[in-house]
Amino acid sequence: MPIFEYKCKKCGHITEFLEKHSDPRKHVCEKCKSPDLQKLLSTFAAGHSSGSTSQSNGSCPTGTCPLS
């Protein structure tokens, strides 16, 4: 399930919720319990899997790099 971030319009607290895209639930702020939340746009993170060594030693994660 994807994680969505919401910002409370009342207190500004940002909270993450796991939800199905096809079945969003009505959430409330964890801090002030207000139901007035705004869904935030988030960036996509790629290449941060465990076991990836491309950042640590400069090698390609597949073991062969066409640019070397």
Residue pairs with C-beta under 8 A, 6 or more apart in sequence:
1 18
1 19
1 20
2 18
2 19
2 20
2 21
3 16
3 17
3 18
4 16
4 17
4 19
4 24
4 39
4 40
4 42
5 14
5 15
5 16
5 39
5 40
5 42
6 14
6 15
6 16
6 17
6 27
6 29
6 37
6 38
6 39
6 40
7 13
7 14
7 37
7 38
7 40
8 14
8 15
8 29
8 31
8 32
8 34
8 36
8 37
9 34
9 36
9 37
9 38
10 29
10 32
10 34
10 36
11 29
11 31
11 32
11 34
13 29
13 30
13 31
13 32
14 40
15 27
15 29
15 30
15 31
15 37
17 25
17 27
19 25
26 35
27 35
27 37
28 34
28 35
28 37
29 35
29 36
29 37
47 54
51 61
52 61
53 59
53 61
54 60
54 61
59 65
60 68
